[in-house]
Amino acid sequence: MLRCLFSVLLALSFLFCLPALGEETGSPLYVRKVEGLPEDFIFGMDASSVIAEEASGVKYYDAAGREADVFQVLADSGITHIRVRVWNDPYDADGNGYGGGNCDIRTAVEIGKRATACGMKLIVDFHYSDFWADPGKQMVPKAWAGMAIEEKTEAVYQYTLDCLKQLKDAGVDVGMVQTGNETNNLLCGEKTWFNIQYLMQAGAKATREVFPEALVALHFANPEKAGSYATYAKKMDYYQVDYDVFATSYYPYWHGTLDNLAAVLTEISETYGKKVMVMETSYAYTPEDSDFFGNTVGDGGTIIKDYPFTVQGQANSVRNITDTLVSRVPGAIGVVYWEGTWISVGTNSWEENHEKWETFGSGWATSHAAGYDPADAGKYYGGCAVDNQAMFDPAGRPLDSLQVFRYMREGHEVPVVPDALEDVNLVCDLSLPVALPDTVNAVMNDNSRQAVPVVWELPAEKEEEMHASGPAVYEITGEAGGMQAHAWVSMVYYNYLVNDSFEDGDTGWTFTDLKKADELYVEDKKTDSLTGTKHAHFWSAARDSVEFTLEQQPAELPAGRYTFSISVMGGDAGEHEVYAYVKEGDTVLKSEPMKITSYGSWDTGTVPAFEHTEGQPVTVGIYVRCQGAGNGAWGKIDDAKLNSAP
């Protein structure tokens, strides 16, 4: 029978932090030296929103509490490069800004001049769009709409040339130029590598002419997606694209493990002789929101928390990424922290902040962006969604974590003390007693773990309720070393399937590919999983190339009455047929139709209760056929359950 399973996950409970040790150590931050760190290793900070922030009334301070130029504060903290995004024309016909800092070339010149004055180089991040460009959205600028690829290539060249000349004429020290931002199969409205490579070549050509000493970088995202980076690099090599640096985004919540990051970047470096770097990363120092507009990450949900949401946790994330690059990746040249200066423009009310976001562009998007990006910015415009990942507090004071860039060179080891507690997650059968652990893990400031005895508050009447109320999740609190501990207990019916949420890969499961899909495997990505960190994944670009079954045959299923359920979500399915089913031998006993709609919209197909005769082999599974639409059908499958039925 199923036992109550104890698994301490990296979803952390950030309910305890020791008081600052400033009186004893000068800074409470614990940072181990990164051995072998090159003198010229890039420590970058994307500060694209600073001008809009300051226009909205934000002031920045140094570590002593004195009002200061934020770029000098960054330089004093060990930052060597400032990154700034550049949009072609982030304004509507009436001159109203789209937001996100209204980052056109004029903004880049102003930021570049200030960065140069403080001894830092500039990384110029051309999006080749009028607003945000990312893996799911690479919109063509308004002025270039409808251009053939030859005309657009010339436009990219002339635009890049003009922008870089403006920076050079202003005396800006440009150290690197990106010809695109997170260009996963898309750039500037183009959807084929044959066309994309022309635009990248045009940007590189302009860069070589104006700043011949600057590095040219290509920027991609999602290193956790199996084989994607090898494909991108191979395409770049095939088309002989001119670039120096293969750069990646790496957000620990979404982009896989550091082991995987090291492996994929090492493959690029060793195969193609390119420099590599992390062009974007960040980590939350608190789960709290400060500007009345929800944050991208916070407590709960499907966020992976490799570190506590604390100032120390933020620093540990940056330090360990850096150490991974330096010690394990040949050709690694740097790390850039994303928008560490983007804080709340006010803490009084949403109404007050909204006026500033709309007027100065200091939120992620304004309502004026609706004409250009109606599907995203037009619906969800508002404030900063990453204020809890900045390296300044809401009042503009630098967090201790900002010093991690300086401390990594020499080390700054203070007494090892608790920083936070890990949450406990339990899965318990409804027919068995709840077995809570005797200890919980305290996360120390050096990112080690120490077990702490815990006393749980679980009255007998609550445990009775948990067993009587059917499947549900319950929060139980306790006390551990003066700190409040949290346990999340999922009460479930016994599941006769093995590896029901694919945490052990494809163990127990059989894929049968009927149309040769491009991708059909178990993926490790918590943000795309219904529970746990893994799920079955499918994707294929060609139309009508997705058709498969995913099955399991449970061993020694007793005679009785059962139900089977499984969940799916995805997109671009077009005309499709999906259903959960149960078979005895080759005969389908029962099935239940399902739908694929959109990302995050899980559809659970529950097959009506069926009678099973002992000795007959039972197979449960899901059938998926998608004709596809747009860029190809894709989806995720998770949480299969075979339970006894009343």
Protein Blocks (a to p, Z undefined) as FASTA:
>chain_A
ZZddddddfbdcdfbccddfklmnopacdcdddehiafklccdddfklmmmmmmnopacd
dfkopacdfklmmmmnopabdcddddfblccfkopaebjoiaafklmmmmmmmmmmnopa
cddddfkiabdcdfklccddfklgoiafklmmmmmmmmmmmmmmmmmmnopacfbdcebe
highiaehiabfklmmmmmmmmmmmmmmmmmmbccddddehkllghklmmmmmmmmmnop
acfbdcddddfklnopfklmmmmmmmmmmmnopacddfbdcddfbfbdfkopacfbdeeh
jbdcfbccdfklmmmmmmmmmmmmmmmmghiabdcdehklbccfbfkbmklmmmmmmmno
pafbdfklmmmmmmlmmmmgccdfklmmccbdfkopacfklmmmmmmmnopadddddfbd
cdddddddfkbccdddfbdcdddfkopacdddddddddfklmmmmmmnopadddddddee
hiacddddddddddfbghklopnojghiacddfkopabdcddddfklpfbhjbdcddddf
bghiaccddddddehiaedddddddddddehklpadddddddehjbcfbdcddddfbehi
acddddddddddehiacddddddddebgajbpcdddehiaddddZZ
